[in-house]
Amino acid sequence: MRKFIVPFAFAAAFALFAAGCSGVKAGTYSASEKGFGGEVTVSLTLDASGKITEAVIAAPNETPNIGGAAAEKLARSIVSSQTIALDGVSGATLTSKAVFSAAEAALKKSGAKLAAYKKSVAKSGADEELTVDVVVAGAGGSGTAAALAASEAGLRVLILEKLSNYGGNSRLASGFFAVDSKLQRAKGMRLSEDVAVHRLLEFNQYLSNGPLTRAIVYKAADTIDWLTGYGMTFHLQEKTTQFAHEGDAYEAFCYHKYDNSTQGFDNLYANLKKMGAELRTNTRLTEIIQNTDGTVTGVKAEKEDGGVLTVRAKSVVIATGGFGGDVERVRRELKTPYLNFIGMPSMGEGLDAMLKAGAKDWDATPLLHACQLAESTVAKESSSEQLAGYSSSALTWLLQSPLLWVDGQGSRFANEDVVYDTAFWANAAYAAGGRYFIVTDQATLDSYTNGDTLRLSYSGPGPSKEGGNLTELAELAVQGKTAWKGNTLSELASAAGFDEKGFASSVDRYNTMVSQRNDTDYGKSAKSLRFGVSQGPFYAFDCRAVFLGTIGGVKVDEHLRVLDVEHYKPIPGLFAAGTSAGGYYAGRGYPPYEGLACGFAWTSGRIAGESAASYAKSAK
């Protein structure tokens, strides 16, 4: 827990403030609210006059360089301004809201009059104007690659990032997909880019962009070497965590993992600085500037101090990510409230700006990615291992097993072996409305407590590394209303809201298939048909589909030029990359190739940067 203390030094202003704070009882008051990754606790210390002398914000489950950094900043601002009517930190909306709500609850406990602490603080930053050759909005993998490529061309490059640091989802990821790399060849692997392209297009039912797919696949392996030259190094995955991919080299062994993504990003930005590129953090894109003929000539952005930054540029690359941080927008898109979110809090600023500039949202959609137990605490850093969304509860042993799953009506809906594939697992859960239930009996919990389990999946969040008493944990989940219990199947159906007859029929049919080791409904493997549901008490555990930000974006060509779809011509001067660019996927189904989205981010960014540099050099 960190403490940030800023003395309130303006006596005259404080005299006016204190006059509205009678009734305050001096002391320290605390309250908690749910943030992005877990509980955020705010502790405010007030003196007898009502002055906030100390603010301590504990946000251990927030992403360190996003929500964690926001907590530090807000703690300082609350003390220095003596108000909780502050602007949220850009990119950390959920953390900011949690801090403000918890701070208000803490103040209420003190007896203070809330109105005295809700006075807004005006921003008065100066406006600024810059001229560069290429401006890149977004400092994740795609934006960083675009900046590197444009800087290599000897151009003046400016990078804008709304967060306080660089990296984005690409830093939180584990690595990326590439075919026929030097690392693969060193291990005797001979894989074909043509085969990979064909498989991707076929999986996408030819709804994806063929030329773009070829451009990405054919340049990805070289991009591995290119990034390595700038200090982002990789190793080839030797053992897949997604067991459904075993035996398929394209699905399992095209995953090039970072050696250390944090150090790698630091190296990349050290090189960018040497090449003369400038990074502006805490600077949020608000508008794309165009001439009357539609040619893009720069951007406008909001600075941290409230001032407007106007950037005149020959080329603009939008790499701000999708809209995954806008949870309500995602729920409208997916038409279900039952979703958990991990990843970066991108709010769609770049997409919206490009639409106003004449682009078309071609296929932007949430990226379904594994599942979690309801209300589970997530960990965001997963660059060394695939542990995004990891929970320490041994109940994850149930989550990561192909036990009996039913939907909200109590009907079985899928082959539970899909738990061994991150994408297909999430797809199955989404097909059930985004929420499903793991159904077990007491005998199964006893077996799992003793370490006798089905093969535990390590896709997505991965199971707890430590076991535990599953019955005790199940009872706690029932108390927390993330699981339901019944001494009979009828009681469980009533508690969980299932259709009683339908649920009983599903369980009876499943038990028959377990006894025969033959899933005649969905084809689950015989080795996964070990545990029936026959010995009460019975439990149903609430599980949710997870989305990891969004994928897709505006219509682009293979050069990552943003297209005016009506005329199928590039919008002059405008380029997009990563999860701002569409055409590599088809709808919500994510192809089962590990590291695909991250590979697209880096490689599309590189191509966008090269294209933007070429355009800038030719522009008058």
C-alpha positions in Angstrom: 0.0 0.0 0.0 1.4 3.4 -1.0 0.7 6.7 0.8 0.7 10.1 -1.0 0.6 13.2 1.2 0.3 16.7 -0.2 -0.1 19.6 2.3 -2.9 22.0 1.7 -1.0 25.3 1.7 -3.5 28.0 0.7 -4.8 29.5 3.9 -7.4 31.9 2.5 -9.0 29.3 0.3 -9.0 26.8 3.1 -10.8 29.3 5.4 -13.7 29.4 2.9 -13.5 25.6 2.6 -13.5 24.9 6.3 -16.6 27.0 6.8 -18.6 24.4 5.0 -17.1 21.5 6.9 -18.6 21.8 10.4 -19.6 18.6 12.0 -16.5 16.7 10.9 -15.0 14.3 13.4 -11.3 14.1 13.0 -9.9 10.7 12.1 -9.2 8.3 9.2 -12.1 6.9 7.2 -12.1 4.1 4.7 -14.4 2.7 2.0 -14.0 0.3 -0.9 -15.5 0.0 -4.4 -15.0 -2.4 -7.2 -12.5 -1.1 -9.8 -11.2 -2.6 -13.0 -9.5 -5.6 -11.5 -10.8 -5.8 -7.9 -11.5 -3.8 -4.8 -10.1 -0.3 -4.6 -9.9 1.1 -1.0 -9.6 4.8 -0.3 -8.6 6.0 3.2 -8.9 9.7 3.9 -7.5 11.4 7.1 -9.3 14.6 8.1 -8.5 17.0 10.9 -11.2 18.7 13.0 -11.6 21.5 10.5 -12.4 19.1 7.7 -9.1 19.4 5.8 -8.0 16.2 4.1 -4.5 15.8 5.4 -3.8 12.4 3.8 -5.2 10.1 1.1 -4.2 6.5 0.8 -5.5 4.5 -2.1 -4.9 0.8 -2.2 -5.5 -0.7 -5.7 -3.5 -3.9 -5.6 -5.5 -5.6 -8.4 -5.4 -2.8 -10.9 -3.0 -2.8 -13.8 0.1 -1.3 -12.3 1.0 1.3 -15.0 -2.7 2.2 -15.6 -5.0 1.8 -12.7 -2.2 1.8 -10.2 -0.7 4.9 -11.7 -4.1 6.5 -11.7 -4.6 5.7 -8.0 -1.3 7.5 -7.1 -2.2 10.5 -9.2 -5.7 10.8 -7.7 -4.4 10.5 -4.1 -2.2 13.5 -4.7 -4.9 15.4 -6.4 -7.5 14.8 -3.7 -5.2 16.2 -1.0 -3.9 19.1 -3.1 -7.3 20.3 -4.3 -9.4 19.2 -1.3 -12.1 17.9 -3.7 -13.3 14.6 -5.1 -14.9 16.3 -8.1 -11.9 15.6 -10.3 -11.6 14.4 -13.8 -11.0 10.7 -14.2 -7.5 9.6 -15.3 -7.6 9.0 -19.1 -7.5 5.3 -19.8 -8.3 4.4 -16.2 -12.0 5.2 -16.1 -13.1 2.3 -14.0 -10.4 2.8 -11.4 -11.2 6.5 -11.3 -14.9 5.9 -10.7 -14.1 3.5 -8.0 -11.8 6.0 -6.3 -14.4 8.7 -6.4 -17.2 6.5 -5.1 -15.1 5.1 -2.3 -13.8 8.6 -1.4 -17.4 9.8 -1.2 -18.4 6.9 1.1 -15.4 7.6 3.3 -16.3 11.3 3.6 -19.8 10.4 4.6 -18.5 8.3 7.5 -16.7 11.4 8.8 -19.9 13.5 9.1 -18.6 16.0 6.5 -20.9 17.9 4.2 -20.2 16.4 0.8 -21.0 19.6 -1.1 -17.8 21.1 0.3 -15.7 18.3 -1.3 -17.4 18.4 -4.7 -16.2 21.7 -6.0 -14.8 21.3 -9.5 -11.2 22.3 -10.3 -10.8 24.2 -13.6 -8.0 23.2 -16.0 -6.2 26.1 -17.6 -3.4 24.5 -19.7 -2.1 26.4 -22.6 -2.9 25.4 -26.2 0.0 24.2 -28.3 0.8 23.6 -31.9 3.4 21.3 -33.5 4.4 20.3 -37.0 5.9 16.9 -37.8 6.0 14.5 -40.8 4.1 11.6 -39.2 2.0 11.6 -36.1 1.1 8.3 -34.5 -1.8 8.1 -32.1 -1.3 5.2 -29.6 1.9 3.7 -28.1 1.0 0.0 -28.0 2.6 -2.6 -30.2 1.0 -1.3 -33.4 1.8 2.4 -32.7 5.3 1.7 -31.6 6.0 -0.4 -34.7 4.5 2.4 -36.9 6.7 5.0 -35.2 9.8 2.8 -35.6 9.2 2.3 -39.3 8.5 6.0 -40.0 11.6 7.0 -37.9 13.7 4.6 -39.9 12.8 6.6 -43.0 14.4 9.6 -41.5 11.1 11.5 -40.8 10.1 13.6 -37.8 7.7 11.4 -35.8 5.5 12.3 -32.9 3.7 9.6 -30.8 0.6 10.5 -28.7 -0.5 8.2 -25.9 -3.4 8.9 -23.6 -2.0 6.7 -20.8 1.0 7.6 -18.7 3.2 4.9 -20.3 3.6 2.9 -23.4 2.9 -0.8 -24.3 -0.8 -1.3 -24.3 -2.2 -4.7 -24.7 0.9 -5.8 -26.6 2.9 -5.5 -23.5 0.4 -7.4 -21.5 0.3 -10.2 -24.0 2.7 -13.1 -24.2 4.0 -12.8 -27.7 2.8 -13.2 -31.3 2.1 -15.5 -34.3 4.6 -15.8 -37.1 5.3 -18.5 -39.7 8.6 -19.7 -41.0 10.8 -17.7 -38.6 14.5 -18.2 -38.0 13.5 -19.5 -34.5 11.3 -22.2 -36.1 13.9 -23.1 -38.7 16.5 -23.5 -36.0 14.3 -26.2 -34.5 13.9 -28.0 -37.8 10.4 -26.7 -38.5 9.4 -25.9 -42.0 6.1 -24.2 -42.1 4.4 -22.5 -45.0 3.1 -19.0 -45.2 0.8 -20.1 -48.0 -0.8 -22.8 -45.8 -1.2 -20.3 -42.9 -2.9 -17.8 -45.2 -5.2 -20.4 -46.6 -6.1 -21.7 -43.1 -6.9 -18.2 -41.8 -9.0 -17.3 -44.8 -10.9 -20.6 -44.6 -11.6 -20.3 -40.9 -12.9 -16.8 -41.5 -15.1 -18.2 -44.3 -13.4 -15.7 -46.7 -15.0 -12.7 -45.0 -11.6 -11.4 -44.2 -9.3 -9.4 -46.4 -7.1 -11.7 -48.6 -4.4 -9.3 -49.6 -4.1 -7.9 -46.0 -3.9 -11.4 -44.6 -1.1 -12.3 -47.0 0.7 -9.1 -46.3 0.6 -9.7 -42.5 1.5 -13.4 -42.6 4.4 -12.9 -45.1 5.9 -10.1 -43.0 5.4 -11.4 -39.5 8.6 -13.6 -39.3 10.8 -10.7 -40.6 9.1 -8.4 -38.0 10.4 -10.8 -35.3 13.9 -10.2 -36.5 13.3 -6.5 -37.0 12.0 -6.0 -33.4 14.9 -8.1 -32.1 17.3 -5.7 -33.7 15.7 -2.9 -31.6 15.9 -4.9 -28.4 12.5 -6.8 -28.2 13.7 -10.4 -28.1 11.7 -13.6 -28.3 11.8 -17.3 -27.8 9.7 -20.0 -29.5 7.0 -21.7 -27.4 8.0 -25.3 -26.8 4.8 -26.5 -25.1 1.4 -25.2 -25.7 -0.9 -24.3 -22.8 -3.9 -24.8 -25.0 -4.1 -28.6 -25.2 -6.6 -28.6 -28.1 -3.7 -27.3 -30.2 -1.4 -30.3 -29.4 -0.3 -31.9 -32.6 -0.9 -28.9 -34.8 2.3 -26.9 -35.4 0.4 -23.9 -36.9 -1.8 -23.6 -33.9 0.7 -24.3 -31.2 4.2 -23.6 -32.4 4.0 -20.3 -34.3 3.7 -18.6 -30.9 6.9 -16.4 -30.4 6.9 -15.4 -26.8 8.6 -12.3 -25.4 11.7 -12.8 -23.3 10.7 -9.7 -21.3 8.1 -7.4 -22.8 8.7 -4.6 -20.3 12.4 -4.4 -21.0 11.7 -4.9 -24.7 9.4 -1.8 -24.8 12.0 0.2 -22.9 14.6 -0.7 -25.5 12.3 0.2 -28.4 11.6 3.6 -26.9 15.2 4.2 -26.2 15.9 3.6 -29.9 13.0 5.8 -30.9 14.5 8.6 -28.8 17.8 8.1 -30.5 16.1 8.4 -33.9 14.5 11.7 -32.9 11.0 10.5 -32.3 9.0 12.3 -29.5 6.5 10.6 -27.2 3.8 12.6 -25.5 2.0 10.7 -22.8 -1.3 11.6 -21.0 -2.4 13.1 -24.3 -5.7 11.9 -25.7 -6.6 12.0 -29.4 -9.9 14.0 -30.0 -10.0 14.9 -33.7 -8.5 14.2 -37.1 -7.9 17.4 -39.1 -8.8 17.4 -42.8 -8.6 19.8 -45.7 -11.8 20.6 -47.6 -10.9 17.9 -50.2 -10.8 15.3 -47.4 -7.0 15.0 -47.2 -5.8 14.4 -43.6 -3.4 17.0 -42.4 -3.0 16.3 -38.7 -4.8 15.7 -35.4 -6.0 17.5 -32.3 -5.5 16.0 -28.8 -6.3 17.0 -25.2 -3.3 17.5 -22.9 -3.3 16.5 -19.3 -3.5 20.1 -18.2 -6.6 20.6 -20.4 -4.8 22.5 -23.2 -5.4 21.5 -26.8 -2.4 20.1 -28.8 -2.8 20.7 -32.5 -0.4 18.6 -34.6 0.1 19.4 -38.3 1.4 16.3 -40.1 1.6 14.9 -43.6 0.6 11.4 -42.4 -1.5 10.2 -39.5 -1.5 6.7 -38.1 -4.3 5.7 -35.8 -3.3 2.9 -33.4 -5.3 3.7 -30.4 -6.9 0.3 -30.0 -10.6 -0.6 -30.0 -13.4 0.1 -27.6 -12.9 -2.7 -25.1 -12.8 -0.3 -22.1 -16.3 0.9 -22.9 -18.1 -1.9 -21.2 -21.6 -0.6 -21.9 -20.7 -0.4 -25.6 -19.4 -3.9 -25.6 -22.6 -5.2 -23.9 -24.7 -3.5 -26.5 -22.6 -5.0 -29.2 -22.7 -8.5 -27.7 -26.3 -8.1 -26.4 -25.5 -9.6 -23.0 -24.6 -8.2 -19.6 -22.8 -11.4 -18.5 -19.2 -10.6 -19.5 -15.9 -10.1 -17.7 -13.2 -7.9 -19.1 -9.5 -8.1 -19.1 -7.1 -5.9 -21.1 -6.5 -2.3 -21.8 -9.2 0.3 -21.3 -9.4 1.6 -24.8 -12.6 3.7 -25.3 -12.8 3.9 -29.1 -11.4 7.4 -29.5 -9.4 6.6 -32.6 -12.2 4.6 -34.2 -14.7 7.4 -33.6 -12.3 10.0 -35.0 -11.8 8.0 -38.2 -15.5 7.5 -38.7 -15.9 11.3 -38.6 -13.1 11.5 -41.2 -15.0 9.3 -43.6 -13.8 5.8 -42.6 -16.2 2.9 -42.1 -16.4 0.6 -39.1 -15.9 -2.7 -41.0 -15.7 -5.4 -38.3 -14.7 -3.9 -34.9 -16.0 -6.4 -32.3 -15.1 -7.7 -28.8 -12.4 -10.4 -28.7 -13.9 -13.3 -26.8 -11.1 -14.9 -24.8 -11.6 -17.7 -22.2 -13.9 -17.6 -19.2 -13.7 -16.8 -15.5 -15.6 -17.6 -12.4 -18.1 -14.8 -11.6 -16.5 -11.9 -9.7 -13.1 -13.5 -9.9 -10.1 -11.3 -9.2 -7.9 -10.8 -12.3 -4.2 -10.2 -12.7 -3.2 -8.1 -15.7 0.4 -8.8 -16.2 1.0 -12.0 -18.2 4.0 -11.3 -20.3 6.0 -14.2 -19.0 3.2 -16.8 -18.8 -0.3 -17.0 -20.1 -2.0 -16.2 -16.8 -4.3 -13.2 -17.7 -7.3 -13.4 -15.4 -5.5 -15.8 -13.0 -7.4 -16.4 -9.8 -5.8 -18.0 -6.7 -8.9 -20.0 -5.8 -8.8 -23.7 -6.2 -12.3 -23.4 -7.6 -10.4 -22.7 -10.8 -9.7 -26.4 -10.9 -13.4 -26.8 -11.7 -13.4 -23.9 -14.1 -10.5 -25.3 -16.1 -12.1 -28.8 -16.3 -14.5 -30.3 -18.9 -17.1 -31.1 -16.3 -20.9 -30.8 -16.9 -21.8 -27.3 -18.1 -25.4 -26.0 -18.4 -26.9 -22.8 -19.6 -29.3 -20.5 -17.7 -32.2 -22.9 -18.3 -30.2 -25.9 -17.0 -29.6 -27.5 -20.4 -26.2 -28.8 -21.5 -25.0 -26.8 -24.6 -21.5 -27.8 -25.7 -18.6 -30.3 -25.7 -16.9 -29.2 -22.6 -13.5 -30.2 -24.0 -13.5 -26.7 -25.6 -12.0 -25.6 -22.3 -8.7 -26.6 -23.8 -8.9 -23.9 -26.4 -9.1 -20.2 -25.2 -11.2 -19.0 -28.2 -13.6 -21.8 -28.6 -14.2 -21.9 -24.8 -15.3 -18.3 -24.8 -17.3 -18.8 -28.0 -19.3 -21.7 -26.4 -20.0 -19.6 -23.3 -21.1 -16.6 -25.4 -23.5 -18.9 -27.3 -25.1 -19.7 -24.0 -25.7 -16.0 -23.4 -22.2 -15.2 -22.0 -23.0 -17.1 -18.7 -23.0 -20.7 -17.9 -22.9 -23.0 -14.9 -20.5 -25.8 -13.9 -22.6 -28.5 -12.2 -21.0 -30.9 -9.7 -21.9 -33.2 -7.0 -20.3 -33.9 -3.6 -18.3 -36.9 -4.9 -16.7 -34.7 -7.6 -15.7 -32.1 -5.0 -14.2 -34.8 -2.8 -12.2 -36.2 -5.7 -10.9 -32.8 -6.7 -10.0 -32.0 -3.1 -7.9 -35.1 -3.1 -6.2 -34.2 -6.3 -8.1 -36.6 -8.5 -9.2 -34.4 -11.4 -9.7 -34.3 -15.1 -6.8 -32.9 -17.0 -6.7 -29.2 -16.0 -6.7 -26.7 -18.8 -4.0 -24.0 -18.8 -5.7 -21.9 -21.5 -6.9 -18.5 -20.6 -6.7 -17.8 -16.9 -5.1 -21.2 -16.0 -5.9 -23.0 -12.8 -4.7 -22.2 -9.3 -1.2 -23.6 -8.6 -2.4 -24.7 -5.1 -5.3 -27.0 -4.3 -7.7 -26.7 -1.5 -10.8 -28.0 0.2 -13.3 -27.7 -2.7 -16.3 -28.2 -0.4 -15.3 -25.4 1.9 -14.6 -23.1 -1.1 -17.9 -24.1 -2.7 -19.8 -23.1 0.5 -18.1 -19.7 0.5 -19.1 -19.3 -3.1 -22.7 -20.1 -2.2 -22.5 -17.5 0.6 -21.1 -15.0 -1.9 -23.9 -15.8 -4.4 -21.5 -16.9 -7.1 -22.7 -20.5 -6.7 -25.9 -22.3 -5.7 -26.5 -25.5 -3.7 -29.3 -28.0 -3.4 -29.5 -31.3 -1.5 -31.5 -32.6 -4.5 -31.4 -31.7 -8.2 -34.8 -30.1 -7.7 -33.5 -27.9 -5.0 -30.5 -26.9 -7.0 -32.7 -26.0 -10.0 -34.9 -23.9 -7.8 -31.9 -22.1 -6.3 -30.1 -21.4 -9.6 -33.3 -20.6 -11.5 -33.1 -23.5 -13.9 -36.1 -25.2 -15.5 -36.5 -28.1 -13.2 -37.7 -30.8 -15.7 -35.2 -29.7 -18.3 -32.3 -29.6 -15.9 -33.2 -33.1 -14.5 -33.4 -34.5 -18.0 -30.0 -32.9 -18.9 -28.3 -34.4 -15.8 -29.9 -37.8 -16.3 -28.8 -37.9 -20.0 -25.3 -36.8 -19.1 -25.0 -39.4 -16.4 -25.9 -42.1 -18.9 -23.2 -40.9 -21.3 -20.7 -40.9 -18.5 -21.6 -44.5 -17.6 -21.2 -45.5 -21.3 -18.1 -43.2 -21.8 -19.8 -42.0 -25.0 -21.0 -38.5 -25.6 -23.7 -38.9 -28.3 -24.7 -35.2 -28.0 -21.6 -33.2 -28.6 -18.7 -35.7 -28.9 -16.7 -35.0 -25.7 -13.8 -37.4 -25.3 -14.2 -40.6 -23.2 -11.4 -39.5 -20.9 -13.4 -36.4 -20.0 -16.5 -38.5 -19.1 -15.4 -39.5 -15.7 -17.5 -37.5 -13.3 -21.2 -37.9 -13.2 -23.7 -35.8 -11.1 -25.5 -38.2 -8.8 -24.4 -37.8 -5.2 -25.8 -34.8 -3.3 -25.5 -32.2 -2.3 -25.2 -30.6 -5.7 -23.6 -27.3 -6.7 -23.8 -24.9 -9.7 -20.9 -22.4 -10.2 -21.5 -19.2 -12.1 -19.1 -18.6 -14.9 -18.7 -15.8 -17.4 -17.3 -15.3 -20.9 -14.4 -12.9 -21.0 -13.5 -10.4 -23.6 -10.0 -9.2 -24.1 -10.5 -5.8 -25.6 -11.7 -5.7 -29.2 -10.4 -6.7 -32.6 -11.2 -5.5 -36.1 -11.8 -1.9 -37.0 -12.1 0.4 -40.0 -11.8 -0.8 -43.6 -8.1 -0.7 -44.7 -6.2 -2.2 -47.6 -3.0 -4.3 -47.5 -0.9 -1.1 -47.1 -3.0 -0.2 -44.0 -4.4 2.9 -45.8 -7.8 3.7 -44.4 -10.4 3.4 -47.2 -13.4 5.5 -48.2 -15.6 2.4 -48.8 -18.1 4.2 -51.0 -15.4 4.9 -53.6 -13.0 2.2 -52.4 -10.2 4.7 -52.4 -7.7 5.6 -49.6 -8.5 8.6 -47.5 -5.3 10.6 -48.3 -2.9 10.8 -45.4 -4.8 8.4 -43.0 -3.5 5.0 -41.9 -4.6 2.6 -39.2 -3.1 -0.4 -37.4 -3.7 -3.0 -34.7 -7.2 -3.0 -33.2 -8.1 0.1 -35.1 -7.8 -1.7 -38.5 -10.2 -4.2 -39.8 -10.1 -7.1 -42.3 -7.9 -9.7 -40.5 -10.8 -11.4 -38.7 -14.4 -12.2 -39.5 -16.9 -11.3 -36.8 -16.6 -12.6 -33.2 -15.0 -15.9 -33.9 -11.2 -15.7 -33.2 -9.1 -18.2 -35.2 -7.3 -20.8 -32.9 -3.8 -19.6 -33.6 -1.9 -18.5 -30.5 -0.6 -14.9 -30.6 -2.6 -13.9 -33.7 -3.9 -10.6 -32.4 -0.5 -9.5 -31.1 1.2 -10.6 -34.3 -1.3 -8.5 -36.3 -0.7 -5.5 -34.0 3.1 -5.4 -34.5 3.1 -6.3 -38.2 0.3 -4.1 -39.2 1.9 -1.2 -37.3 5.1 -1.7 -39.2 3.4 -1.8 -42.5 1.3 1.3 -41.6 4.4 3.1 -40.6 6.2 2.3 -43.8 3.2 3.4 -45.8 2.8 6.6 -43.9 6.4 7.4 -44.4 6.2 6.8 -48.1 3.2 9.0 -48.4 4.7 11.8 -46.3 7.8 11.8 -48.5 5.7 12.1 -51.6 3.3 14.7 -50.2 3.6 18.2 -51.4 
